[in-house]
Amino acid sequence: MKANAGTDPLVAAVDQGTSSTRFLVFNARTAEVVSQHQVEITQFFPKEGWVEEDPKEIIQSVYDCIERTCEKLGQLNIDLSNIKAVGVTNQRETTVVWDKGTGEPLYNALGDYTTSHNKPKTGLPISTYFSAVKLRWLLDNVEEVRRAVEEDRAMFGTVDSWIIWCLSGNTDGGVHITDVSNASRTLLFNIHTLDWDLELCRYFDVPMDILPKVRSSSEIYGCMKSSSLSGVPISGCLGDQSAALVGQMCFKEGHAKNTYGTGCFLLRNTGSKPVKSEHGLLTTVAYQLGRDQPACYALEGSVAIAGAVVRWLKDNMGIVKSTAEIEKLAAAAGSSYGCYFVPAFSGLYAPYWEPSARGIICGLTQFTNKNHLAFAALEAVCFQTREILDAMNQDSGVPLDQLWVDGGMTSNRLLMQLQADILCIPVVRPTMAESTALGVAMAAGAAEGVNVWDLTTDHLPQVVSETFVPQINPNGRLSRRAVLKQTLLKWIIALAFGSFALIFLLFFTSDCSGAFLSF
């Protein structure tokens, strides 16, 4: 048991992601995890590039995680009354529509569809990645959704809205809200006025009365009902990447973090004014820590495939038996020996926003084995992050001098060292890896009326971290990156002319000649 965990105030966090749900309880004095539980989530792939999940399975996983965590706290002799608040962080753009009378979802939750340009009001490109396009598809293609809207029975929300509505009472008084960070990922939200935009709703032909009320990221929205934590305030809500930014304590303009999960998400705090990107990045609302507090904005770059490439090597190709094994294979190779991997399984996100892109492996020889592929896969994640970092440096005019990192892949020390080498700046990894859940717990604990977490600089918890510094001459890594970038750009151009043009460009006009696979 953590020191003082039996008497210190505790704050809990629901962390609902694309592949699992977790419930974590933090000590508000030390930021240490006291107890947690995790449940995997089923994903459905009805068509190429389509991802769906069952909203009922999502909320049941939340209930299961809460109850199991509470049982573990009991085994530690910790009184549940010490939990003073609950926060919710979530996969952001995933879209849910449900019947407010029955509480039943009207269709599966729509996740990351393949995708593109910037709309000044939203800071986002028009893309199926964001919620409004998915909602429009539901209205056009699902009769039950269309009828529920006509009969004033429908509620729309991202996953945070669905979870908070269910936890706060469901059909018995559940609150229908979202926060500014999640609302800013819908294409319906004006990031300047911090409210739903009538013109945008008309553009997508979305009725405004089905939208949740937009609140700050840190205030009491309602209270828990029908669980072991009945009566506890729900007082924090942040999209997962915003939560990680808070959890990494990137509160100053210029601070940046990169989360290595299924994909990669690099956010840079730009302060109280939104910065328009000229280099393919997104402008988003990072957080608003209180109703009377100003919103903080961020530039964001996203990589579609990061940890997912390891899962692909394991599940689809059988190259590794576990996600942990890839580090051993890559370390055994020490280099990819000319093998390049672009894991664009569902298109390319920032800074290219090319929906028709698909993955490619090139530079294969008879010497190439699974170790080299493993190394190339890790290197690809790092190269894509470098692309985003360069775009951010160009947009901001101030080069980043270090990068905070979090997420499951950061346990891979080889990946972290590769990233430092390729970025040519230090990479800082906290030893406490739960930055996303910690961030929303901090927001919940700091809410007015809760006040058990002080977010002023002098009172922030001191999180122990490990720093990876560049260890090699940057010219070697950067020359490999230049070849990869050249190959990538030629390949994007070739999309307009078909596979034969792609073969010609790869084989006869680059250093990546050799066998290749396109998938």
C-alpha positions as CSV (number, residue, x, y, z in Angstrom):
1,M,0.0,0.0,0.0
2,K,1.2,3.5,-0.8
3,A,2.3,5.8,2.0
4,N,-0.7,7.6,3.6
5,A,-3.1,6.0,1.1
6,G,-5.4,5.1,3.9
7,T,-5.9,8.7,5.0
8,D,-5.0,11.0,2.1
9,P,-7.7,12.2,-0.2
10,L,-8.0,10.1,-3.3
11,V,-9.2,10.9,-6.9
12,A,-10.3,8.3,-9.4
13,A,-10.1,8.3,-13.2
14,V,-12.0,6.4,-15.9
15,D,-9.5,5.9,-18.8
16,Q,-11.5,4.6,-21.7
17,G,-9.4,3.9,-24.8
18,T,-9.7,2.2,-28.1
19,S,-8.6,-1.2,-26.9
20,S,-9.3,-1.2,-23.2
21,T,-11.0,0.5,-20.2
22,R,-9.2,1.2,-17.0
23,F,-10.2,2.7,-13.6
24,L,-7.4,4.1,-11.5
25,V,-7.3,5.7,-8.1
26,F,-4.6,8.2,-7.3
27,N,-3.3,9.7,-4.1
28,A,-4.0,13.4,-4.5
29,R,-1.0,14.3,-2.3
30,T,1.7,12.2,-4.1
31,A,0.1,11.4,-7.5
32,E,0.8,7.7,-6.9
33,V,-1.5,5.0,-8.2
34,V,-3.2,3.3,-5.2
35,S,-5.2,0.7,-7.2
36,Q,-6.5,0.0,-10.7
37,H,-8.2,-2.5,-12.9
38,Q,-8.3,-3.0,-16.7
39,V,-10.7,-4.7,-19.1
40,E,-10.1,-5.2,-22.8
41,I,-12.6,-3.9,-25.4
42,T,-13.7,-5.7,-28.5
43,Q,-13.3,-3.9,-31.8
44,F,-15.2,-4.7,-35.0
45,F,-14.0,-4.1,-38.5
46,P,-17.1,-4.4,-40.8
47,K,-15.3,-3.0,-43.8
48,E,-11.7,-2.0,-44.7
49,G,-10.8,1.1,-42.8
50,W,-13.9,0.9,-40.5
51,V,-13.7,0.5,-36.8
52,E,-16.7,0.1,-34.5
53,E,-17.3,-0.8,-30.8
54,D,-20.3,-1.7,-28.8
55,P,-21.3,1.3,-26.5
56,K,-23.0,-1.2,-24.1
57,E,-19.8,-3.2,-23.8
58,I,-17.9,0.1,-23.2
59,I,-20.1,1.2,-20.3
60,Q,-20.2,-2.3,-18.8
61,S,-16.4,-2.4,-18.9
62,V,-16.4,0.9,-16.9
63,Y,-18.8,-0.5,-14.3
64,D,-16.7,-3.7,-14.0
65,C,-13.4,-1.7,-13.6
66,I,-15.0,0.5,-10.9
67,E,-16.3,-2.4,-8.9
68,R,-13.1,-4.5,-9.1
69,T,-10.9,-1.5,-8.2
70,C,-13.2,-0.8,-5.2
71,E,-12.8,-4.4,-4.1
72,K,-9.0,-4.1,-4.3
73,L,-9.2,-0.9,-2.2
74,G,-11.2,-2.8,0.4
75,Q,-8.5,-5.5,0.5
76,L,-6.0,-2.7,1.2
77,N,-8.3,-1.5,4.1
78,I,-8.8,1.9,2.3
79,D,-12.2,3.5,2.9
80,L,-14.0,4.3,-0.3
81,S,-15.1,7.6,1.3
82,N,-11.6,8.8,0.8
83,I,-12.4,9.0,-3.0
84,K,-13.4,12.7,-3.4
85,A,-13.9,12.9,-7.1
86,V,-14.0,11.0,-10.4
87,G,-12.7,12.1,-13.8
88,V,-13.3,10.7,-17.3
89,T,-10.8,10.6,-20.1
90,N,-11.5,8.9,-23.4
91,Q,-10.8,8.1,-27.0
92,R,-11.9,11.4,-28.5
93,E,-13.5,11.3,-31.9
94,T,-15.4,8.1,-31.5
95,T,-19.1,8.8,-32.0
96,V,-22.2,7.5,-30.1
97,V,-25.9,8.1,-30.6
98,W,-28.4,6.8,-28.1
99,D,-32.1,6.9,-27.1
100,K,-32.6,9.2,-24.1
101,G,-35.8,7.5,-23.2
102,T,-34.5,3.9,-23.1
103,G,-30.8,4.5,-22.6
104,E,-30.1,2.1,-25.5
105,P,-27.4,2.9,-28.1
106,L,-28.9,3.3,-31.6
107,Y,-25.8,1.9,-33.4
108,N,-22.3,0.9,-32.7
109,A,-19.8,3.5,-31.6
110,L,-18.0,4.7,-34.7
111,G,-14.2,4.8,-34.2
112,D,-11.3,5.7,-36.5
113,Y,-12.4,5.5,-40.1
114,T,-9.9,6.1,-42.8
115,T,-9.8,9.5,-44.1
116,S,-9.1,15.9,-46.0
117,H,-8.6,21.4,-45.5
118,N,-8.5,23.4,-42.4
119,K,-11.6,25.1,-41.4
120,P,-10.8,28.4,-39.6
121,K,-13.5,27.9,-37.0
122,T,-12.6,24.3,-36.0
123,G,-8.8,24.1,-36.6
124,L,-9.5,20.7,-38.2
125,P,-9.5,19.3,-41.7
126,I,-12.7,17.9,-43.1
127,S,-12.1,14.2,-42.5
128,T,-14.0,11.1,-41.5
129,Y,-11.6,11.0,-38.5
130,F,-13.8,13.6,-36.8
131,S,-17.2,13.1,-35.2
132,A,-19.4,15.3,-37.4
133,V,-18.8,13.2,-40.5
134,K,-19.6,10.0,-38.6
135,L,-22.7,11.5,-37.2
136,R,-23.8,12.6,-40.7
137,W,-23.2,9.0,-41.9
138,L,-25.4,7.7,-39.1
139,L,-28.2,10.1,-40.0
140,D,-28.0,9.2,-43.6
141,N,-27.6,5.4,-43.3
142,V,-29.2,4.2,-40.1
143,E,-33.0,4.4,-40.1
144,E,-33.3,4.0,-36.3
145,V,-31.0,7.0,-35.7
146,R,-32.8,9.2,-38.3
147,R,-36.2,8.3,-36.7
148,A,-35.0,9.0,-33.2
149,V,-33.8,12.4,-34.2
150,E,-37.1,13.2,-35.9
151,E,-39.0,12.1,-32.7
152,D,-36.7,14.1,-30.4
153,R,-35.4,10.9,-28.7
154,A,-31.7,11.0,-29.8
155,M,-28.7,12.1,-27.9
156,F,-25.2,12.5,-29.6
157,G,-21.9,12.5,-27.9
158,T,-18.3,11.3,-27.9
159,V,-17.5,8.5,-25.5
160,D,-17.0,10.9,-22.6
161,S,-20.6,12.1,-23.0
162,W,-21.9,8.5,-23.1
163,I,-20.0,7.5,-20.0
164,I,-20.9,10.6,-17.9
165,W,-24.5,10.3,-18.9
166,C,-24.6,6.7,-17.8
167,L,-22.6,7.2,-14.6
168,S,-24.7,10.2,-13.5
169,G,-28.0,8.4,-13.8
170,N,-28.7,7.3,-17.3
171,T,-32.4,7.7,-18.0
172,D,-32.9,8.8,-14.3
173,G,-31.4,12.3,-14.5
174,G,-28.1,11.6,-16.3
175,V,-26.3,14.7,-17.4
176,H,-25.6,15.2,-21.1
177,I,-22.3,17.1,-21.3
178,T,-18.9,17.2,-22.9
179,D,-15.9,19.3,-22.3
180,V,-14.1,21.8,-24.6
181,S,-11.3,19.4,-25.4
182,N,-13.6,16.7,-26.7
183,A,-16.0,19.2,-28.3
184,S,-13.1,20.6,-30.3
185,R,-12.7,17.2,-32.1
186,T,-16.2,17.1,-33.6
187,L,-16.0,19.7,-36.5
188,L,-19.1,21.3,-35.0
189,F,-17.4,23.4,-32.3
190,N,-16.0,26.9,-32.7
191,I,-12.7,26.9,-30.9
192,H,-12.7,30.7,-30.7
193,T,-16.2,31.2,-29.1
194,L,-15.9,27.8,-27.2
195,D,-19.4,26.8,-28.2
196,W,-21.3,24.8,-30.8
197,D,-21.4,26.8,-34.1
198,L,-24.7,27.2,-35.9
199,E,-23.1,27.6,-39.3
200,L,-21.1,24.4,-38.9
201,C,-24.2,22.5,-37.7
202,R,-26.1,23.7,-40.7
203,Y,-23.2,22.7,-43.0
204,F,-23.3,19.1,-41.7
205,D,-27.1,19.3,-41.3
206,V,-26.9,18.3,-37.6
207,P,-29.7,19.4,-35.3
208,M,-28.2,21.3,-32.3
209,D,-30.6,19.9,-29.8
210,I,-29.0,16.5,-29.9
211,L,-25.6,17.9,-28.9
212,P,-24.3,17.8,-25.3
213,K,-23.8,21.0,-23.3
214,V,-20.2,22.1,-23.4
215,R,-18.5,22.6,-20.1
216,S,-15.0,23.3,-18.8
217,S,-12.6,20.4,-18.2
218,S,-12.7,20.9,-14.4
219,E,-16.0,21.4,-12.6
220,I,-18.7,19.3,-11.0
221,Y,-21.0,18.0,-13.7
222,G,-23.0,15.6,-11.5
223,C,-22.6,12.7,-9.1
224,M,-22.1,9.0,-9.5
225,K,-25.2,6.8,-9.1
226,S,-25.7,3.0,-8.9
227,S,-22.2,2.0,-8.1
228,S,-20.0,1.6,-5.0
229,L,-19.1,5.2,-5.5
230,S,-22.6,6.6,-5.4
231,G,-22.7,10.3,-4.5
232,V,-19.0,11.0,-5.5
233,P,-18.8,14.1,-7.8
234,I,-17.9,13.6,-11.4
235,S,-15.7,16.7,-11.9
236,G,-13.1,16.2,-14.6
237,C,-13.4,15.5,-18.3
238,L,-10.6,15.6,-20.9
239,G,-10.0,13.9,-24.2
240,D,-7.1,11.4,-23.8
241,Q,-4.4,13.5,-25.4
242,S,-5.4,16.6,-23.5
243,A,-5.4,14.6,-20.3
244,A,-1.8,13.3,-21.1
245,L,-0.7,16.9,-21.7
246,V,-2.0,17.9,-18.2
247,G,-0.6,14.7,-16.7
248,Q,2.8,15.5,-18.0
249,M,2.3,19.0,-16.5
250,C,2.9,20.8,-19.8
251,F,1.2,23.9,-18.5
252,K,3.6,26.4,-20.1
253,E,3.5,27.7,-23.6
254,G,6.0,25.7,-25.7
255,H,5.9,22.5,-23.6
256,A,5.1,19.4,-25.6
257,K,4.4,15.7,-25.1
258,N,4.1,12.7,-27.3
259,T,1.9,9.7,-26.4
260,Y,2.8,6.4,-27.9
261,G,-0.3,4.2,-28.0
262,T,-2.1,2.6,-30.8
263,G,-1.1,5.8,-32.7
264,C,1.2,8.7,-31.8
265,F,-0.2,12.0,-30.7
266,L,2.2,15.0,-30.2
267,L,0.7,18.1,-28.6
268,R,2.4,21.4,-28.0
269,N,1.0,23.9,-25.6
270,T,0.5,27.2,-27.5
271,G,-1.0,29.2,-24.6
272,S,-4.3,31.2,-24.6
273,K,-4.4,31.9,-28.3
274,P,-4.9,29.3,-31.0
275,V,-2.1,29.0,-33.6
276,K,-3.1,28.3,-37.1
277,S,-0.9,25.6,-38.7
278,E,0.6,26.1,-42.1
279,H,2.3,22.7,-42.1
280,G,-0.5,20.1,-41.8
281,L,-1.1,20.1,-38.1
282,L,-4.3,20.6,-36.2
283,T,-5.3,23.4,-33.9
284,T,-7.2,22.2,-30.9
285,V,-8.4,23.1,-27.5
286,A,-6.1,21.5,-25.0
287,Y,-8.0,22.2,-21.8
288,Q,-10.0,24.7,-19.7
289,L,-9.3,24.1,-16.0
290,G,-12.4,25.7,-14.6
291,R,-15.5,27.6,-15.7
292,D,-13.9,31.0,-15.1
293,Q,-10.5,30.0,-16.5
294,P,-9.3,30.8,-20.0
295,A,-9.0,27.9,-22.5
296,C,-5.5,26.7,-23.4
297,Y,-4.8,25.7,-27.0
298,A,-2.4,23.3,-28.6
299,L,-1.0,22.3,-32.0
300,E,-1.4,18.6,-32.6
301,G,0.1,16.1,-34.9
302,S,-1.1,12.6,-35.1
303,V,0.4,9.4,-36.4
304,A,-2.2,6.8,-37.3
305,I,-0.1,3.7,-36.6
306,A,2.4,3.3,-33.7
307,G,1.8,0.5,-31.3
308,A,-0.6,-0.9,-33.8
309,V,2.3,-1.8,-36.0
310,V,3.6,-4.1,-33.3
311,R,0.2,-5.7,-33.0
312,W,0.2,-6.2,-36.8
313,L,3.6,-7.9,-36.7
314,K,2.3,-10.1,-33.9
315,D,-1.3,-10.9,-35.0
316,N,-1.1,-10.7,-38.8
317,M,2.4,-11.7,-39.6
318,G,3.4,-13.9,-36.6
319,I,6.8,-12.2,-36.5
320,V,6.7,-11.7,-32.7
321,K,4.8,-13.6,-30.1
322,S,4.3,-10.7,-27.7
323,T,4.6,-6.9,-27.9
324,A,7.5,-7.0,-25.6
325,E,9.5,-9.3,-27.9
326,I,9.9,-6.6,-30.6
327,E,12.6,-4.8,-28.5
328,K,14.7,-7.9,-28.3
329,L,14.4,-8.6,-32.0
330,A,15.3,-5.0,-33.0
331,A,18.2,-4.9,-30.5
332,A,19.6,-8.1,-32.0
333,A,19.6,-6.5,-35.5
334,G,21.0,-3.2,-34.3
335,S,19.9,-1.6,-37.7
336,S,17.3,-2.2,-40.4
337,Y,20.2,-2.6,-42.9
338,G,18.4,-0.6,-45.6
339,C,14.9,-1.9,-44.9
340,Y,12.2,0.9,-44.8
341,F,8.7,0.5,-43.3
342,V,5.9,2.9,-43.8
343,P,2.9,1.5,-41.8
344,A,0.2,3.6,-43.4
345,F,-2.5,0.9,-42.9
346,S,-5.3,3.4,-42.7
347,G,-3.9,6.4,-44.6
348,L,-1.4,9.0,-43.5
349,Y,-2.4,11.6,-40.9
350,A,-0.3,14.7,-40.1
351,P,1.3,16.4,-41.8
352,Y,0.2,14.7,-45.1
353,W,-3.5,13.9,-44.5
354,E,-3.5,11.4,-47.4
355,P,-6.5,9.0,-46.9
356,S,-5.6,6.7,-49.8
357,A,-2.1,5.9,-48.6
358,R,-1.3,2.4,-47.7
359,G,1.6,0.7,-46.0
360,I,4.8,-0.3,-47.8
361,I,8.0,-2.2,-47.0
362,C,11.0,-1.6,-49.3
363,G,14.7,-2.2,-49.4
364,L,14.4,-6.0,-48.8
365,T,17.3,-8.3,-49.6
366,Q,18.1,-11.9,-49.0
367,F,19.9,-10.8,-45.9
368,T,16.7,-9.2,-44.4
369,N,15.1,-11.1,-41.6
370,K,12.4,-10.5,-38.9
371,N,14.9,-8.7,-36.7
372,H,15.5,-6.0,-39.4
373,L,11.7,-5.7,-39.9
374,A,11.3,-5.2,-36.2
375,F,13.9,-2.5,-36.2
376,A,12.4,-0.8,-39.2
377,A,9.0,-0.8,-37.6
378,L,10.3,1.0,-34.5
379,E,12.3,3.4,-36.6
380,A,9.2,4.2,-38.6
381,V,7.4,5.4,-35.5
382,C,10.3,7.7,-34.7
383,F,10.6,9.0,-38.2
384,Q,6.9,9.9,-38.3
385,T,7.2,11.7,-35.0
386,R,10.2,13.7,-36.4
387,E,8.0,14.8,-39.3
388,I,5.4,16.2,-36.9
389,L,8.1,17.8,-34.7
390,D,9.6,19.6,-37.7
391,A,6.1,20.9,-38.7
392,M,5.6,22.1,-35.1
393,N,8.9,23.9,-35.0
394,Q,8.1,25.6,-38.3
395,D,4.6,26.7,-37.1
396,S,5.8,28.0,-33.8
397,G,9.2,29.5,-34.9
398,V,10.8,28.1,-31.7
399,P,12.5,24.7,-31.9
400,L,11.5,22.3,-29.2
401,D,14.4,21.6,-26.8
402,Q,13.1,18.4,-25.2
403,L,10.1,16.1,-25.5
404,W,8.0,14.5,-22.7
405,V,6.7,11.1,-23.6
406,D,4.1,8.6,-22.3
407,G,2.1,5.6,-23.4
408,G,2.5,1.9,-23.5
409,M,5.3,1.9,-26.1
410,T,7.6,4.1,-23.9
411,S,8.5,1.0,-21.9
412,N,10.6,0.0,-25.0
413,R,14.0,1.6,-24.1
414,L,15.4,1.0,-27.6
415,L,12.5,2.9,-29.1
416,M,13.1,5.8,-26.7
417,Q,16.8,5.9,-27.5
418,L,16.0,5.8,-31.3
419,Q,13.6,8.6,-30.8
420,A,16.1,10.8,-29.0
421,D,18.7,10.1,-31.7
422,I,16.3,10.9,-34.6
423,L,14.9,14.0,-32.9
424,C,18.3,15.2,-31.9
425,I,16.9,16.4,-28.6
426,P,16.4,14.7,-25.1
427,V,13.4,12.5,-24.6
428,V,12.0,12.6,-21.1
429,R,10.0,9.6,-19.8
430,P,8.3,9.7,-16.4
431,T,8.7,6.5,-14.4
432,M,5.0,6.7,-13.6
433,A,3.5,5.9,-17.0
434,E,-0.2,6.7,-16.3
435,S,0.0,10.3,-17.6
436,T,-3.4,10.2,-19.2
437,A,-5.4,9.0,-16.2
438,L,-3.3,11.2,-13.9
439,G,-4.2,14.3,-16.0
440,V,-7.9,13.9,-15.7
441,A,-7.6,13.0,-12.0
442,M,-5.8,16.2,-11.5
443,A,-8.6,18.1,-13.3
444,A,-11.2,16.4,-11.2
445,G,-9.4,16.9,-7.9
446,A,-8.8,20.6,-8.7
447,A,-12.5,21.4,-9.5
448,E,-14.3,24.0,-7.5
449,G,-16.2,22.3,-4.7
450,V,-13.7,19.4,-4.6
451,N,-10.4,21.2,-4.1
452,V,-8.2,18.3,-3.2
453,W,-5.6,18.9,-5.9
454,D,-3.6,22.1,-6.2
455,L,-2.5,22.8,-9.8
456,T,-0.4,25.8,-9.0
457,T,3.2,25.4,-9.9
458,D,4.5,25.3,-6.4
459,H,2.2,22.4,-5.4
460,L,2.5,20.1,-8.4
461,P,3.7,16.6,-7.5
462,Q,7.4,15.9,-8.3
463,V,7.3,13.1,-10.9
464,V,10.5,11.1,-11.2
465,S,11.6,10.8,-14.8
466,E,14.3,9.2,-17.0
467,T,16.0,11.2,-19.8
468,F,17.2,9.7,-23.1
469,V,19.8,11.9,-24.7
470,P,21.0,11.7,-28.3
471,Q,24.0,9.4,-28.5
472,I,25.0,9.3,-32.1
473,N,26.0,11.7,-34.9
474,P,22.7,12.9,-36.3
475,N,23.9,12.7,-39.9
476,G,23.4,8.9,-40.1
477,R,19.8,8.9,-38.8
478,L,18.9,12.0,-40.7
479,S,20.2,10.6,-44.0
480,R,18.0,7.5,-43.5
481,R,15.1,9.8,-42.8
482,A,15.8,11.7,-46.0
483,V,15.6,8.5,-48.0
484,L,12.4,7.4,-46.3
485,K,10.8,10.9,-46.9
486,Q,11.9,10.8,-50.5
487,T,10.3,7.4,-51.0
488,L,7.2,8.4,-49.2
489,L,6.6,11.6,-51.2
490,K,7.2,9.7,-54.5
491,W,4.8,7.1,-53.4
492,I,2.1,9.6,-52.6
493,I,2.5,11.2,-56.0
494,A,2.3,7.8,-57.6
495,L,-1.1,7.2,-56.1
496,A,-2.6,9.3,-58.8
497,F,-1.1,7.1,-61.5
498,G,-1.5,3.6,-60.1
499,S,0.7,0.7,-59.0
500,F,2.9,0.6,-62.1
501,A,4.0,4.2,-61.6
502,L,4.7,3.3,-57.9
503,I,6.9,0.4,-59.0
504,F,8.8,2.6,-61.4
505,L,9.4,5.4,-58.9
506,L,10.6,3.0,-56.2
507,F,12.8,0.7,-58.3
508,F,14.4,3.2,-60.6
509,T,14.5,6.6,-58.9
510,S,15.5,6.0,-55.3
511,D,17.9,4.2,-53.0
512,C,15.1,1.9,-51.9
513,S,15.3,-0.3,-55.0
514,G,14.8,-3.9,-54.1
515,A,11.9,-6.1,-53.2
516,F,8.9,-4.4,-51.7
517,L,5.5,-5.2,-50.3
518,S,2.5,-2.9,-50.6
519,F,-0.6,-3.7,-48.5
